[in-house]
Amino acid sequence: MSESVLDSFGLFLKNNREKVIRLLLMAVIIILVSYVFSTRGFSSLQKFIQTHRQFSIIISLAIYAVLGATPIPSEPLTIFITSLDGPIYALLMATVGNTLAALVEFYIGGNIGNLADFEEKKSRLPFHLGDLPINSPYLLLLGRMLPGFGPKFISIICGVYHISMFTYVWTTLVSNLLGAAIVAYGGYGLINLF
């Protein structure tokens, strides 16, 4: 059993070498930013971000994309960006970053669907979940508004069901824009309150 798991993992690494390298580079960037923040404090991090704007944009978007593959929410990052550059910039970064994260989740869901032969199994889902109109824009928009893991769940399910990329992207952008506006301006209000 363990040999087949190791063989499968080795095959996965061989077939996805570029993706694994990109993910490792993003992890290194996140670790470096965390180290700088923990050792030098907020003011030095703020100064670094303001002097290296392009680099900070790439790092922020990479962090959003990595968070898409984890259960960690991205709202603290949005509030952090709001504290540095204001709500409009944070709204733009959160919308683009969360859309990138949603594309990562969509890709993960697409691979789950291919691996598990989901078409055959969806008819046996409880509560008639296999009968939901997953390609409906209304369901995609409302599902993303569920608190907690709603957006991640919808993204993965859309990947499993191979939803049209056009429908998926526009519903994702609309819901991410609304969510980012609430978090960025809410965070800005809280920052100004304290």
BELLIN-V282888 format. One record per residue. N is the residue number from 0. SS is DSSP state (A for helix, B for strand, O for the rest). D_CENTER is the distance of its C-alpha to the mean C-alpha in whole Angstrom. Layout:
N|SS|D_CENTER  N|SS|D_CENTER
This chain:
0|O|33  1|A|31  2|A|32  3|A|31  4|A|27  5|A|28  6|A|29  7|A|26  8|A|24  9|A|26  10|A|26  11|A|22  12|A|22  13|A|25  14|A|23  15|O|19  16|A|21  17|A|19  18|A|16  19|A|17  20|A|18  21|A|15  22|A|13  23|A|16  24|A|17  25|A|13  26|A|14  27|A|18  28|A|17  29|A|15  30|A|18  31|A|20  32|A|18  33|A|19  34|A|22  35|A|23  36|A|22  37|A|24  38|A|27  39|A|28  40|O|26  41|A|25  42|A|27  43|A|27  44|A|23  45|A|24  46|A|26  47|A|25  48|A|22  49|A|24  50|A|26  51|O|24  52|A|22  53|A|20  54|A|19  55|A|17  56|A|15  57|A|15  58|A|14  59|A|12  60|A|9  61|A|9  62|A|8  63|A|5  64|A|5  65|A|6  66|A|5  67|A|2  68|O|6  69|O|8  70|O|9  71|O|9  72|O|8  73|O|7  74|A|11  75|A|13  76|A|12  77|A|12  78|A|16  79|A|16  80|A|16  81|A|18  82|A|21  83|A|21  84|A|21  85|O|21  86|A|19  87|A|20  88|A|18  89|A|15  90|A|15  91|A|15  92|A|12  93|A|10  94|A|10  95|A|10  96|A|7  97|A|5  98|A|7  99|A|6  100|A|2  101|A|5  102|A|7  103|A|7  104|A|7  105|A|10  106|A|11  107|A|11  108|A|13  109|A|15  110|A|16  111|A|17  112|A|19  113|A|21  114|A|22  115|A|23  116|O|25  117|A|23  118|A|25  119|A|28  120|A|27  121|A|25  122|A|29  123|A|29  124|O|26  125|A|27  126|A|28  127|A|28  128|A|24  129|A|25  130|A|27  131|O|24  132|O|23  133|O|20  134|O|20  135|O|21  136|A|20  137|A|21  138|A|19  139|A|16  140|A|16  141|A|18  142|A|15  143|A|12  144|O|15  145|O|15  146|O|15  147|O|13  148|O|11  149|A|12  150|A|9  151|A|8  152|A|11  153|A|12  154|A|9  155|A|11  156|A|14  157|A|14  158|A|14  159|A|17  160|A|19  161|O|18  162|O|18  163|O|19  164|A|16  165|A|18  166|A|18  167|A|14  168|A|13  169|A|16  170|A|15  171|A|11  172|A|12  173|A|15  174|A|13  175|A|10  176|A|14  177|A|15  178|A|13  179|A|13  180|A|16  181|A|17  182|A|15  183|A|17  184|A|20  185|A|20  186|A|19  187|A|22  188|A|24  189|A|24  190|A|24  191|A|27  192|A|29  193|O|29
